[in-house]
C-alpha cells in the first residue's frame, strides 16, 4: 500500500483515494484466496464438523425448543390442578398480561384480594411443580 502513495493526486480527495485503494487491495486479496467449501471437514475438528456447522444460526437449537415445550406442558398440568380462583387470577395476569388493578375490576374484587390470590396461586403452583418434578428449576 505504501508504494501506491506515489500515484496519489493531491488535487483529489485523500479519503476517497485511500478507501478506493483499500477496497482494491481487499478485492485482490479475496481473489487470491482459495475459496473454502462449506462441506469440507475442518482440519482441526476431530468430530468431522464442516464449515457450515460453524456458521452462526438465528434459529434456536431444537433441543431447547423441545425442553421448553415439555416444561410448558408440565406447567399447564399443574395449573389445571389449581382452584379456579387462583387459576383465574394467574391466567389474567400472565396470559392476558393484565395489571392487578384491571384484574380487580374484571373480577369485581378488592385489589388486596387479587394480590392475595395471585401470591397463593403462585405458591401453590410452585409447591405442586417441586413435588411432581423435584430438582428442576422453574424460575
N, CA, C and O atoms as CSV, one atom per row, in Angstrom:
chain,resi,resn,atom,element,x,y,z
A,1,UNK,N,N,0.831,-1.188,0.000
A,1,UNK,CA,C,0.000,0.000,0.000
A,1,UNK,C,C,0.881,1.259,0.000
A,1,UNK,O,O,0.534,2.262,-0.624
A,2,UNK,N,N,2.014,1.201,0.698
A,2,UNK,CA,C,2.885,2.373,0.770
A,2,UNK,C,C,3.424,2.759,-0.602
A,2,UNK,O,O,3.604,3.942,-0.888
A,3,UNK,N,N,3.684,1.755,-1.461
A,3,UNK,CA,C,4.205,2.061,-2.788
A,3,UNK,C,C,3.172,2.783,-3.655
A,3,UNK,O,O,3.540,3.399,-4.656
A,4,UNK,N,N,1.912,2.721,-3.298
A,4,UNK,CA,C,0.845,3.361,-4.072
A,4,UNK,C,C,0.746,4.868,-3.798
A,4,UNK,O,O,0.069,5.588,-4.533
A,5,UNK,N,N,1.409,5.336,-2.759
A,5,UNK,CA,C,1.305,6.753,-2.391
A,5,UNK,C,C,1.809,7.650,-3.516
A,5,UNK,O,O,1.358,8.789,-3.631
A,6,UNK,N,N,2.720,7.175,-4.338
A,6,UNK,CA,C,3.239,7.978,-5.450
A,6,UNK,C,C,2.165,8.245,-6.493
A,6,UNK,O,O,2.262,9.202,-7.262
A,7,UNK,N,N,1.133,7.392,-6.517
A,7,UNK,CA,C,0.057,7.554,-7.501
A,7,UNK,C,C,-1.031,8.510,-7.021
A,7,UNK,O,O,-1.976,8.792,-7.757
A,8,UNK,N,N,-0.904,9.011,-5.791
A,8,UNK,CA,C,-1.918,9.915,-5.259
A,8,UNK,C,C,-1.819,11.282,-5.919
A,8,UNK,O,O,-0.737,11.857,-6.044
A,9,UNK,N,N,-2.984,11.791,-6.343
A,9,UNK,CA,C,-3.071,13.123,-6.952
A,9,UNK,C,C,-3.554,14.088,-5.873
A,9,UNK,O,O,-4.704,13.989,-5.446
A,10,UNK,N,N,-2.707,15.025,-5.416
A,10,UNK,CA,C,-3.086,15.931,-4.322
A,10,UNK,C,C,-4.300,16.815,-4.623
A,10,UNK,O,O,-4.882,17.383,-3.699
A,11,UNK,N,N,-4.682,16.941,-5.855
A,11,UNK,CA,C,-5.852,17.767,-6.176
A,11,UNK,C,C,-7.156,16.999,-5.916
A,11,UNK,O,O,-8.241,17.575,-5.999
A,12,UNK,N,N,-7.054,15.734,-5.610
A,12,UNK,CA,C,-8.249,14.916,-5.363
A,12,UNK,C,C,-8.405,14.664,-3.866
A,12,UNK,O,O,-7.486,14.916,-3.088
A,13,UNK,N,N,-9.573,14.166,-3.470
A,13,UNK,CA,C,-9.883,13.881,-2.071
A,13,UNK,C,C,-9.048,12.690,-1.581
A,13,UNK,O,O,-9.109,11.601,-2.152
A,14,UNK,N,N,-8.261,12.914,-0.506
A,14,UNK,CA,C,-7.376,11.868,0.005
A,14,UNK,C,C,-8.172,10.699,0.587
A,14,UNK,O,O,-7.816,9.542,0.361
A,15,UNK,N,N,-9.250,10.984,1.337
A,15,UNK,CA,C,-10.044,9.908,1.945
A,15,UNK,C,C,-10.638,8.986,0.882
A,15,UNK,O,O,-10.604,7.763,1.024
A,16,UNK,N,N,-11.173,9.566,-0.162
A,16,UNK,CA,C,-11.759,8.764,-1.232
A,16,UNK,C,C,-10.686,7.907,-1.901
A,16,UNK,O,O,-10.915,6.733,-2.194
A,17,UNK,N,N,-9.504,8.506,-2.143
A,17,UNK,CA,C,-8.416,7.751,-2.755
A,17,UNK,C,C,-7.991,6.589,-1.864
A,17,UNK,O,O,-7.770,5.478,-2.345
A,18,UNK,N,N,-7.876,6.852,-0.563
A,18,UNK,CA,C,-7.446,5.833,0.390
A,18,UNK,C,C,-8.456,4.682,0.471
A,18,UNK,O,O,-8.070,3.512,0.471
A,19,UNK,N,N,-9.743,5.016,0.538
A,19,UNK,CA,C,-10.772,3.969,0.590
A,19,UNK,C,C,-10.806,3.162,-0.707
A,19,UNK,O,O,-11.010,1.948,-0.679
A,20,UNK,N,N,-10.609,3.826,-1.832
A,20,UNK,CA,C,-10.578,3.113,-3.112
A,20,UNK,C,C,-9.398,2.153,-3.143
A,20,UNK,O,O,-9.532,1.004,-3.564
A,21,UNK,N,N,-8.255,2.623,-2.700
A,21,UNK,CA,C,-7.063,1.781,-2.649
A,21,UNK,C,C,-7.291,0.575,-1.734
A,21,UNK,O,O,-6.966,-0.555,-2.102
A,22,UNK,N,N,-7.841,0.812,-0.558
A,22,UNK,CA,C,-8.109,-0.284,0.389
A,22,UNK,C,C,-9.103,-1.275,-0.193
A,22,UNK,O,O,-8.953,-2.484,-0.016
A,23,UNK,N,N,-10.109,-0.775,-0.881
A,23,UNK,CA,C,-11.111,-1.655,-1.499
A,23,UNK,C,C,-10.464,-2.552,-2.543
A,23,UNK,O,O,-10.722,-3.755,-2.584
A,24,UNK,N,N,-9.621,-1.962,-3.387
A,24,UNK,CA,C,-8.960,-2.743,-4.435
A,24,UNK,C,C,-8.010,-3.787,-3.840
A,24,UNK,O,O,-7.914,-4.903,-4.350
A,25,UNK,N,N,-7.314,-3.424,-2.769
A,25,UNK,CA,C,-6.430,-4.378,-2.108
A,25,UNK,C,C,-7.223,-5.533,-1.498
A,25,UNK,O,O,-6.792,-6.684,-1.562
A,26,UNK,N,N,-8.359,-5.235,-0.919
A,26,UNK,CA,C,-9.206,-6.287,-0.337
A,26,UNK,C,C,-9.730,-7.221,-1.416
A,26,UNK,O,O,-9.750,-8.438,-1.228
A,27,UNK,N,N,-10.157,-6.660,-2.554
A,27,UNK,CA,C,-10.644,-7.492,-3.665
A,27,UNK,C,C,-9.531,-8.384,-4.180
A,27,UNK,O,O,-9.752,-9.567,-4.441
A,28,UNK,N,N,-8.320,-7.821,-4.331
A,28,UNK,CA,C,-7.176,-8.620,-4.791
A,28,UNK,C,C,-6.889,-9.760,-3.812
A,28,UNK,O,O,-6.627,-10.889,-4.229
A,29,UNK,N,N,-6.938,-9.470,-2.546
A,29,UNK,CA,C,-6.694,-10.499,-1.518
A,29,UNK,C,C,-7.730,-11.618,-1.607
A,29,UNK,O,O,-7.377,-12.796,-1.561
A,30,UNK,N,N,-8.996,-11.254,-1.734
A,30,UNK,CA,C,-10.052,-12.262,-1.812
A,30,UNK,C,C,-9.937,-13.103,-3.079
A,30,UNK,O,O,-10.266,-14.289,-3.063
A,31,UNK,N,N,-9.481,-12.513,-4.157
A,31,UNK,CA,C,-9.309,-13.269,-5.405
A,31,UNK,C,C,-8.183,-14.293,-5.280
A,31,UNK,O,O,-8.261,-15.375,-5.862
A,32,UNK,N,N,-7.138,-13.957,-4.526
A,32,UNK,CA,C,-6.009,-14.878,-4.358
A,32,UNK,C,C,-6.337,-16.032,-3.420
A,32,UNK,O,O,-5.758,-17.112,-3.537
A,33,UNK,N,N,-7.251,-15.812,-2.500
A,33,UNK,CA,C,-7.610,-16.876,-1.550
A,33,UNK,C,C,-8.335,-18.005,-2.255
A,33,UNK,O,O,-9.144,-17.775,-3.154
A,34,UNK,N,N,-8.040,-19.225,-1.840
A,34,UNK,CA,C,-8.763,-20.387,-2.347
A,34,UNK,C,C,-10.092,-20.438,-1.615
A,34,UNK,O,O,-10.107,-20.499,-0.386
A,35,UNK,N,N,-11.202,-20.414,-2.327
A,35,UNK,CA,C,-12.487,-20.463,-1.641
A,35,UNK,C,C,-12.640,-21.792,-0.896
A,35,UNK,O,O,-12.257,-22.851,-1.394
A,36,UNK,N,N,-13.206,-21.708,0.296
A,36,UNK,CA,C,-13.415,-22.897,1.116
A,36,UNK,C,C,-14.809,-23.436,0.868
A,36,UNK,O,O,-15.778,-22.682,0.779
A,37,UNK,N,N,-14.894,-24.726,0.759
A,37,UNK,CA,C,-16.201,-25.362,0.627
A,37,UNK,C,C,-16.808,-25.483,2.009
A,37,UNK,O,O,-16.123,-25.840,2.967
A,38,UNK,N,N,-18.086,-25.188,2.112
A,38,UNK,CA,C,-18.759,-25.319,3.399
A,38,UNK,C,C,-18.976,-26.776,3.782
A,38,UNK,O,O,-19.312,-27.076,4.928
A,39,UNK,N,N,-18.787,-27.679,2.829
A,39,UNK,CA,C,-18.998,-29.099,3.091
A,39,UNK,C,C,-17.722,-29.845,3.465
A,39,UNK,O,O,-17.787,-31.000,3.887
A,40,UNK,N,N,-16.564,-29.204,3.317
A,40,UNK,CA,C,-15.305,-29.863,3.672
A,40,UNK,C,C,-15.168,-29.911,5.183
A,40,UNK,O,O,-15.477,-28.934,5.865
A,41,UNK,N,N,-14.702,-31.054,5.722
A,41,UNK,CA,C,-14.463,-31.122,7.164
A,41,UNK,C,C,-13.370,-30.137,7.572
A,41,UNK,O,O,-12.437,-29.881,6.810
A,42,UNK,N,N,-13.493,-29.598,8.759
A,42,UNK,CA,C,-12.483,-28.690,9.283
A,42,UNK,C,C,-11.238,-29.483,9.648
A,42,UNK,O,O,-11.341,-30.590,10.178
A,43,UNK,N,N,-10.069,-28.931,9.371
A,43,UNK,CA,C,-8.816,-29.635,9.618
A,43,UNK,C,C,-8.605,-29.930,11.106
A,43,UNK,O,O,-8.122,-31.006,11.457
A,44,UNK,N,N,-8.959,-28.992,11.975
A,44,UNK,CA,C,-8.689,-29.161,13.395
A,44,UNK,C,C,-9.816,-29.856,14.151
A,44,UNK,O,O,-9.707,-30.047,15.362
A,45,UNK,N,N,-10.866,-30.229,13.487
A,45,UNK,CA,C,-12.029,-30.822,14.155
A,45,UNK,C,C,-12.018,-32.339,14.008
A,45,UNK,O,O,-12.109,-32.872,12.902
A,46,UNK,N,N,-11.904,-33.019,15.138
A,46,UNK,CA,C,-11.855,-34.480,15.103
A,46,UNK,C,C,-13.242,-35.107,14.991
A,46,UNK,O,O,-13.345,-36.319,14.802
A,47,UNK,N,N,-14.305,-34.322,15.102
A,47,UNK,CA,C,-15.669,-34.849,15.043
A,47,UNK,C,C,-16.253,-34.788,13.633
A,47,UNK,O,O,-17.410,-35.158,13.437
A,48,UNK,N,N,-15.497,-34.340,12.669
A,48,UNK,CA,C,-15.977,-34.290,11.300
A,48,UNK,C,C,-16.898,-33.113,11.023
A,48,UNK,O,O,-17.662,-33.142,10.058
A,49,UNK,N,N,-16.838,-32.076,11.855
A,49,UNK,CA,C,-17.675,-30.901,11.633
A,49,UNK,C,C,-17.204,-30.181,10.372
A,49,UNK,O,O,-16.018,-30.195,10.041
A,50,UNK,N,N,-18.147,-29.555,9.677
A,50,UNK,CA,C,-17.826,-28.817,8.458
A,50,UNK,C,C,-17.859,-27.318,8.738
A,50,UNK,O,O,-18.256,-26.882,9.818
A,51,UNK,N,N,-17.437,-26.545,7.750
A,51,UNK,CA,C,-17.504,-25.086,7.885
A,51,UNK,C,C,-18.952,-24.634,8.080
A,51,UNK,O,O,-19.221,-23.693,8.827
A,52,UNK,N,N,-19.865,-25.303,7.413
A,52,UNK,CA,C,-21.275,-24.941,7.539
A,52,UNK,C,C,-21.768,-25.133,8.970
A,52,UNK,O,O,-22.639,-24.397,9.435
A,53,UNK,N,N,-21.206,-26.128,9.671
A,53,UNK,CA,C,-21.610,-26.373,11.054
A,53,UNK,C,C,-21.215,-25.213,11.963
A,53,UNK,O,O,-21.820,-25.011,13.016
A,54,UNK,N,N,-20.214,-24.462,11.561
A,54,UNK,CA,C,-19.722,-23.366,12.389
A,54,UNK,C,C,-20.370,-22.027,12.073
A,54,UNK,O,O,-20.102,-21.035,12.749
A,55,UNK,N,N,-21.220,-21.989,11.054
A,55,UNK,CA,C,-21.894,-20.738,10.719
A,55,UNK,C,C,-22.901,-20.405,11.813
A,55,UNK,O,O,-23.617,-21.288,12.287
A,56,UNK,N,N,-22.960,-19.146,12.215
A,56,UNK,CA,C,-23.933,-18.792,13.244
A,56,UNK,C,C,-25.363,-18.939,12.722
A,56,UNK,O,O,-25.650,-18.690,11.551
A,57,UNK,N,N,-26.237,-19.347,13.620
A,57,UNK,CA,C,-27.635,-19.538,13.253
A,57,UNK,C,C,-28.511,-18.651,14.112
A,57,UNK,O,O,-28.237,-18.445,15.294
A,58,UNK,N,N,-29.563,-18.130,13.512
A,58,UNK,CA,C,-30.514,-17.330,14.286
A,58,UNK,C,C,-31.599,-18.210,14.888
A,58,UNK,O,O,-32.389,-17.756,15.716
A,59,UNK,N,N,-31.634,-19.474,14.465
A,59,UNK,CA,C,-32.632,-20.402,14.983
A,59,UNK,C,C,-32.202,-20.921,16.348
A,59,UNK,O,O,-31.016,-21.106,16.619
A,60,UNK,N,N,-33.183,-21.147,17.189
A,60,UNK,CA,C,-32.914,-21.732,18.492
A,60,UNK,C,C,-32.647,-23.219,18.293
A,60,UNK,O,O,-33.311,-23.855,17.474
A,61,UNK,N,N,-31.678,-23.794,19.034
A,61,UNK,CA,C,-31.418,-25.231,18.896
A,61,UNK,C,C,-32.688,-26.049,19.165
A,61,UNK,O,O,-33.489,-25.705,20.034
A,62,UNK,N,N,-32.851,-27.123,18.412
A,62,UNK,CA,C,-34.057,-27.950,18.516
A,62,UNK,C,C,-34.258,-28.480,19.932
A,62,UNK,O,O,-35.389,-28.546,20.411
A,63,UNK,N,N,-33.179,-28.855,20.601
A,63,UNK,CA,C,-33.299,-29.391,21.959
A,63,UNK,C,C,-33.910,-28.364,22.902
A,63,UNK,O,O,-34.743,-28.706,23.741
A,64,UNK,N,N,-33.501,-27.109,22.768
A,64,UNK,CA,C,-34.071,-26.057,23.621
A,64,UNK,C,C,-35.575,-25.939,23.401
A,64,UNK,O,O,-36.336,-25.790,24.357
A,65,UNK,N,N,-36.001,-26.006,22.148
A,65,UNK,CA,C,-37.425,-25.934,21.846
A,65,UNK,C,C,-38.196,-27.088,22.453
A,65,UNK,O,O,-39.280,-26.898,23.004
A,66,UNK,N,N,-37.637,-28.285,22.352
A,66,UNK,CA,C,-38.296,-29.454,22.941
A,66,UNK,C,C,-38.402,-29.335,24.453
A,66,UNK,O,O,-39.448,-29.623,25.035
A,67,UNK,N,N,-37.310,-28.909,25.087
A,67,UNK,CA,C,-37.329,-28.760,26.542
A,67,UNK,C,C,-38.323,-27.694,26.979
A,67,UNK,O,O,-39.015,-27.856,27.985
A,68,UNK,N,N,-38.391,-26.609,26.226
A,68,UNK,CA,C,-39.337,-25.540,26.567
A,68,UNK,C,C,-40.783,-26.025,26.450
A,68,UNK,O,O,-41.618,-25.719,27.301
A,69,UNK,N,N,-41.070,-26.782,25.391
A,69,UNK,CA,C,-42.431,-27.326,25.234
A,69,UNK,C,C,-42.762,-28.308,26.348
A,69,UNK,O,O,-43.889,-28.332,26.844
A,70,UNK,N,N,-41.786,-29.115,26.741
A,70,UNK,CA,C,-42.022,-30.069,27.823
A,70,UNK,C,C,-42.282,-29.341,29.137
A,70,UNK,O,O,-43.190,-29.703,29.884
A,71,UNK,N,N,-41.483,-28.314,29.416
A,71,UNK,CA,C,-41.708,-27.523,30.633
A,71,UNK,C,C,-43.078,-26.860,30.586
A,71,UNK,O,O,-43.776,-26.792,31.598
A,72,UNK,N,N,-43.462,-26.371,29.410
A,72,UNK,CA,C,-44.765,-25.736,29.254
A,72,UNK,C,C,-45.906,-26.698,29.519
A,72,UNK,O,O,-46.888,-26.335,30.167
A,73,UNK,N,N,-45.786,-27.917,29.026
A,73,UNK,CA,C,-46.868,-28.887,29.260
A,73,UNK,C,C,-46.920,-29.304,30.721
A,73,UNK,O,O,-48.004,-29.506,31.268
A,74,UNK,N,N,-45.766,-29.433,31.358
A,74,UNK,CA,C,-45.745,-29.757,32.792
A,74,UNK,C,C,-46.374,-28.625,33.608
A,74,UNK,O,O,-47.136,-28.867,34.544
A,75,UNK,N,N,-46.047,-27.408,33.240
A,75,UNK,CA,C,-46.613,-26.256,33.927
A,75,UNK,C,C,-48.122,-26.215,33.739
A,75,UNK,O,O,-48.864,-25.970,34.691
A,76,UNK,N,N,-48.575,-26.453,32.517
A,76,UNK,CA,C,-50.016,-26.446,32.243
A,76,UNK,C,C,-50.739,-27.515,33.051
A,76,UNK,O,O,-51.837,-27.269,33.549
A,77,UNK,N,N,-50.143,-28.699,33.192
A,77,UNK,CA,C,-50.756,-29.756,34.006
A,77,UNK,C,C,-50.944,-29.314,35.445
A,77,UNK,O,O,-51.973,-29.599,36.058
A,78,UNK,N,N,-49.961,-28.623,35.981
A,78,UNK,CA,C,-50.043,-28.170,37.371
A,78,UNK,C,C,-51.015,-27.005,37.531
A,78,UNK,O,O,-51.685,-26.892,38.557
A,79,UNK,N,N,-51.094,-26.148,36.534
A,79,UNK,CA,C,-52.033,-25.018,36.602
A,79,UNK,C,C,-53.466,-25.528,36.616
A,79,UNK,O,O,-54.305,-24.993,37.340
A,80,UNK,N,N,-53.755,-26.551,35.829
A,80,UNK,CA,C,-55.110,-27.105,35.756
A,80,UNK,C,C,-55.567,-27.618,37.114
A,80,UNK,O,O,-56.762,-27.601,37.410
A,81,UNK,N,N,-54.644,-28.069,37.934
A,81,UNK,CA,C,-54.990,-28.618,39.252
A,81,UNK,C,C,-55.263,-27.543,40.303
A,81,UNK,O,O,-55.743,-27.853,41.393
A,82,UNK,N,N,-54.961,-26.287,39.986
A,82,UNK,CA,C,-55.202,-25.199,40.951
A,82,UNK,C,C,-56.698,-24.930,41.087
A,82,UNK,O,O,-57.461,-25.173,40.151
A,83,UNK,N,N,-57.118,-24.433,42.242
A,83,UNK,CA,C,-58.508,-23.991,42.370
A,83,UNK,C,C,-58.797,-22.865,41.370
A,83,UNK,O,O,-57.904,-22.097,41.011
A,84,UNK,N,N,-60.029,-22.780,40.935
A,84,UNK,CA,C,-60.427,-21.826,39.898
A,84,UNK,C,C,-60.083,-20.389,40.282
A,84,UNK,O,O,-59.669,-19.615,39.419
A,85,UNK,N,N,-60.239,-20.015,41.527
A,85,UNK,CA,C,-59.978,-18.614,41.914
A,85,UNK,C,C,-58.514,-18.244,41.691
A,85,UNK,O,O,-58.216,-17.099,41.355
A,86,UNK,N,N,-57.602,-19.190,41.872
A,86,UNK,CA,C,-56.187,-18.918,41.626
A,86,UNK,C,C,-55.872,-18.980,40.131
A,86,UNK,O,O,-55.135,-18.147,39.604
A,87,UNK,N,N,-56.431,-19.961,39.472
A,87,UNK,CA,C,-56.195,-20.137,38.036
A,87,UNK,C,C,-56.664,-18.902,37.266
A,87,UNK,O,O,-56.013,-18.455,36.322
A,88,UNK,N,N,-57.793,-18.371,37.686
A,88,UNK,CA,C,-58.370,-17.192,37.021
A,88,UNK,C,C,-57.426,-15.998,37.112
A,88,UNK,O,O,-57.176,-15.320,36.116
A,89,UNK,N,N,-56.907,-15.747,38.304
A,89,UNK,CA,C,-56.004,-14.603,38.505
A,89,UNK,C,C,-54.693,-14.828,37.749
A,89,UNK,O,O,-54.187,-13.911,37.103
A,90,UNK,N,N,-54.144,-16.035,37.825
A,90,UNK,CA,C,-52.897,-16.329,37.106
A,90,UNK,C,C,-53.073,-16.175,35.600
A,90,UNK,O,O,-52.192,-15.649,34.921
A,91,UNK,N,N,-54.190,-16.623,35.086
A,91,UNK,CA,C,-54.452,-16.522,33.653
A,91,UNK,C,C,-54.554,-15.065,33.210
A,91,UNK,O,O,-53.967,-14.669,32.203
A,92,UNK,N,N,-55.304,-14.276,33.971
A,92,UNK,CA,C,-55.454,-12.864,33.610
A,92,UNK,C,C,-54.114,-12.123,33.710
A,92,UNK,O,O,-53.809,-11.263,32.884
A,93,UNK,N,N,-53.325,-12.468,34.727
A,93,UNK,CA,C,-52.056,-11.767,34.931
A,93,UNK,C,C,-51.000,-12.162,33.896
A,93,UNK,O,O,-50.348,-11.293,33.316
A,94,UNK,N,N,-50.827,-13.470,33.659
A,94,UNK,CA,C,-49.694,-13.913,32.854
A,94,UNK,C,C,-50.054,-14.245,31.406
A,94,UNK,O,O,-49.210,-14.092,30.524
A,95,UNK,N,N,-51.247,-14.682,31.143
A,95,UNK,CA,C,-51.632,-14.954,29.755
A,95,UNK,C,C,-52.161,-13.701,29.079
A,95,UNK,O,O,-51.826,-13.414,27.930
A,96,UNK,N,N,-52.993,-12.957,29.802
A,96,UNK,CA,C,-53.567,-11.733,29.241
A,96,UNK,C,C,-52.726,-10.503,29.552
A,96,UNK,O,O,-52.985,-9.422,29.023
A,97,UNK,N,N,-51.719,-10.661,30.410
A,97,UNK,CA,C,-50.793,-9.592,30.790
A,97,UNK,C,C,-51.522,-8.363,31.346
A,97,UNK,O,O,-51.159,-7.223,31.058
A,98,UNK,N,N,-52.539,-8.622,32.136
A,98,UNK,CA,C,-53.300,-7.529,32.736
A,98,UNK,C,C,-52.620,-7.037,34.004
A,98,UNK,O,O,-51.938,-7.797,34.692
A,99,UNK,N,N,-52.812,-5.767,34.303
A,99,UNK,CA,C,-52.331,-5.193,35.554
A,99,UNK,C,C,-53.257,-5.643,36.675
A,99,UNK,O,O,-54.424,-5.961,36.449
A,100,UNK,N,N,-52.716,-5.662,37.877
A,100,UNK,CA,C,-53.502,-6.131,39.020
A,100,UNK,C,C,-54.760,-5.284,39.227
A,100,UNK,O,O,-55.808,-5.813,39.598
A,101,UNK,N,N,-54.663,-3.990,38.992
A,101,UNK,CA,C,-55.820,-3.114,39.154
A,101,UNK,C,C,-56.931,-3.498,38.178
A,101,UNK,O,O,-58.111,-3.486,38.528
A,102,UNK,N,N,-56.532,-3.841,36.931
A,102,UNK,CA,C,-57.506,-4.237,35.928
A,102,UNK,C,C,-58.132,-5.588,36.259
A,102,UNK,O,O,-59.317,-5.810,36.010
A,103,UNK,N,N,-57.339,-6.477,36.815
A,103,UNK,CA,C,-57.868,-7.783,37.224
A,103,UNK,C,C,-58.912,-7.593,38.319
A,103,UNK,O,O,-59.938,-8.273,38.329
A,104,UNK,N,N,-58.650,-6.674,39.236
A,104,UNK,CA,C,-59.603,-6.402,40.320
A,104,UNK,C,C,-60.931,-5.915,39.740
A,104,UNK,O,O,-61.994,-6.287,40.238
A,105,UNK,N,N,-60.882,-5.096,38.705
A,105,UNK,CA,C,-62.104,-4.604,38.069
A,105,UNK,C,C,-62.841,-5.753,37.387
A,105,UNK,O,O,-64.056,-5.889,37.530
A,106,UNK,N,N,-62.107,-6.574,36.650
A,106,UNK,CA,C,-62.719,-7.691,35.917
A,106,UNK,C,C,-63.388,-8.667,36.883
A,106,UNK,O,O,-64.496,-9.142,36.632
A,107,UNK,N,N,-62.707,-8.958,37.987
A,107,UNK,CA,C,-63.237,-9.932,38.937
A,107,UNK,C,C,-64.192,-9.315,39.950
A,107,UNK,O,O,-64.812,-10.018,40.748
A,108,UNK,N,N,-64.300,-7.993,39.905
A,108,UNK,CA,C,-65.126,-7.279,40.877
A,108,UNK,C,C,-64.722,-7.674,42.293
A,108,UNK,O,O,-65.551,-8.025,43.132
A,109,UNK,N,N,-63.396,-7.601,42.524
A,109,UNK,CA,C,-62.827,-7.961,43.818
A,109,UNK,C,C,-61.870,-6.861,44.254
A,109,UNK,O,O,-61.310,-6.159,43.411
A,110,UNK,N,N,-61.677,-6.703,45.560
A,110,UNK,CA,C,-60.707,-5.707,46.023
A,110,UNK,C,C,-59.290,-6.048,45.542
A,110,UNK,O,O,-58.946,-7.215,45.355
A,111,UNK,N,N,-58.492,-5.019,45.350
A,111,UNK,CA,C,-57.119,-5.207,44.888
A,111,UNK,C,C,-56.350,-6.115,45.844
A,111,UNK,O,O,-55.567,-6.955,45.400
A,112,UNK,N,N,-56.561,-5.959,47.128
A,112,UNK,CA,C,-55.853,-6.792,48.112
A,112,UNK,C,C,-56.211,-8.272,47.933
A,112,UNK,O,O,-55.361,-9.142,48.124
A,113,UNK,N,N,-57.451,-8.557,47.572
A,113,UNK,CA,C,-57.877,-9.945,47.336
A,113,UNK,C,C,-57.182,-10.509,46.105
A,113,UNK,O,O,-56.752,-11.662,46.102
A,114,UNK,N,N,-57.075,-9.699,45.071
A,114,UNK,CA,C,-56.396,-10.131,43.840
A,114,UNK,C,C,-54.931,-10.425,44.150
A,114,UNK,O,O,-54.399,-11.442,43.705
A,115,UNK,N,N,-54.276,-9.549,44.905
A,115,UNK,CA,C,-52.871,-9.765,45.263
A,115,UNK,C,C,-52.701,-11.042,46.075
A,115,UNK,O,O,-51.761,-11.804,45.851
A,116,UNK,N,N,-53.605,-11.274,47.009
A,116,UNK,CA,C,-53.540,-12.481,47.836
A,116,UNK,C,C,-53.748,-13.735,46.994
A,116,UNK,O,O,-53.027,-14.719,47.159
A,117,UNK,N,N,-54.721,-13.706,46.099
A,117,UNK,CA,C,-54.972,-14.868,45.241
A,117,UNK,C,C,-53.785,-15.138,44.316
A,117,UNK,O,O,-53.427,-16.289,44.069
A,118,UNK,N,N,-53.191,-14.077,43.818
A,118,UNK,CA,C,-52.027,-14.240,42.943
A,118,UNK,C,C,-50.873,-14.865,43.719
A,118,UNK,O,O,-50.244,-15.809,43.241
A,119,UNK,N,N,-50.591,-14.350,44.905
A,119,UNK,CA,C,-49.496,-14.876,45.718
A,119,UNK,C,C,-49.757,-16.327,46.103
A,119,UNK,O,O,-48.867,-17.168,45.975
A,120,UNK,N,N,-50.958,-16.628,46.571
A,120,UNK,CA,C,-51.284,-18.002,46.965
A,120,UNK,C,C,-51.295,-18.940,45.762
A,120,UNK,O,O,-50.868,-20.089,45.873
A,121,UNK,N,N,-51.774,-18.467,44.621
A,121,UNK,CA,C,-51.780,-19.288,43.411
A,121,UNK,C,C,-50.368,-19.626,42.963
A,121,UNK,O,O,-50.079,-20.768,42.605
A,122,UNK,N,N,-49.485,-18.622,42.984
A,122,UNK,CA,C,-48.095,-18.864,42.598
A,122,UNK,C,C,-47.400,-19.809,43.571
A,122,UNK,O,O,-46.634,-20.683,43.164
A,123,UNK,N,N,-47.673,-19.626,44.847
A,123,UNK,CA,C,-47.066,-20.500,45.861
A,123,UNK,C,C,-47.569,-21.933,45.704
A,123,UNK,O,O,-46.784,-22.878,45.783
A,124,UNK,N,N,-48.841,-22.095,45.488
A,124,UNK,CA,C,-49.411,-23.423,45.289
A,124,UNK,C,C,-48.844,-24.074,44.022
A,124,UNK,O,O,-48.534,-25.265,44.013
A,125,UNK,N,N,-48.715,-23.299,42.981
A,125,UNK,CA,C,-48.154,-23.791,41.723
A,125,UNK,C,C,-46.703,-24.221,41.926
A,125,UNK,O,O,-46.299,-25.284,41.456
A,126,UNK,N,N,-45.928,-23.408,42.617
A,126,UNK,CA,C,-44.527,-23.737,42.894
A,126,UNK,C,C,-44.412,-25.033,43.687
A,126,UNK,O,O,-43.593,-25.891,43.358
A,127,UNK,N,N,-45.223,-25.179,44.724
A,127,UNK,CA,C,-45.180,-26.394,45.537
A,127,UNK,C,C,-45.553,-27.624,44.699
A,127,UNK,O,O,-44.923,-28.675,44.816
A,128,UNK,N,N,-46.566,-27.486,43.867
A,128,UNK,CA,C,-47.006,-28.591,43.020
A,128,UNK,C,C,-45.892,-28.992,42.046
A,128,UNK,O,O,-45.610,-30.178,41.875
A,129,UNK,N,N,-45.272,-28.013,41.420
A,129,UNK,CA,C,-44.179,-28.296,40.474
A,129,UNK,C,C,-43.001,-28.961,41.171
A,129,UNK,O,O,-42.435,-29.925,40.657
A,130,UNK,N,N,-42.631,-28.448,42.342
A,130,UNK,CA,C,-41.485,-29.003,43.057
A,130,UNK,C,C,-41.753,-30.417,43.548
A,130,UNK,O,O,-40.843,-31.245,43.579
A,131,UNK,N,N,-42.988,-30.703,43.931
A,131,UNK,CA,C,-43.284,-32.061,44.402
A,131,UNK,C,C,-43.365,-33.049,43.235
A,131,UNK,O,O,-42.936,-34.195,43.370
A,132,UNK,N,N,-43.903,-32.625,42.106
A,132,UNK,CA,C,-44.016,-33.508,40.940
A,132,UNK,C,C,-42.693,-33.685,40.204
A,132,UNK,O,O,-42.398,-34.772,39.707
A,133,UNK,N,N,-41.900,-32.626,40.132
A,133,UNK,CA,C,-40.653,-32.638,39.360
A,133,UNK,C,C,-39.505,-32.130,40.226
A,133,UNK,O,O,-38.988,-31.038,39.990
A,134,UNK,N,N,-39.099,-32.916,41.232
A,134,UNK,CA,C,-38.037,-32.451,42.131
A,134,UNK,C,C,-36.717,-32.255,41.383
A,134,UNK,O,O,-36.379,-33.002,40.465
A,135,UNK,N,N,-36.000,-31.243,41.802
A,135,UNK,CA,C,-34.682,-30.981,41.219
A,135,UNK,C,C,-34.695,-30.105,39.973
A,135,UNK,O,O,-33.635,-29.672,39.522
A,136,UNK,N,N,-35.878,-29.832,39.402
A,136,UNK,CA,C,-35.930,-28.973,38.210
A,136,UNK,C,C,-36.053,-27.524,38.634
A,136,UNK,O,O,-36.648,-27.206,39.663
A,137,UNK,N,N,-35.476,-26.651,37.818
A,137,UNK,CA,C,-35.573,-25.206,38.071
A,137,UNK,C,C,-36.744,-24.652,37.285
A,137,UNK,O,O,-36.913,-24.974,36.109
A,138,UNK,N,N,-37.545,-23.830,37.919
A,138,UNK,CA,C,-38.746,-23.283,37.266
A,138,UNK,C,C,-38.721,-21.771,37.173
A,138,UNK,O,O,-39.637,-21.196,36.585
A,139,UNK,N,N,-37.760,-21.122,37.699
A,139,UNK,CA,C,-37.582,-19.665,37.682
A,139,UNK,C,C,-38.867,-18.932,37.506
A,139,UNK,O,O,-38.876,-17.701,37.473
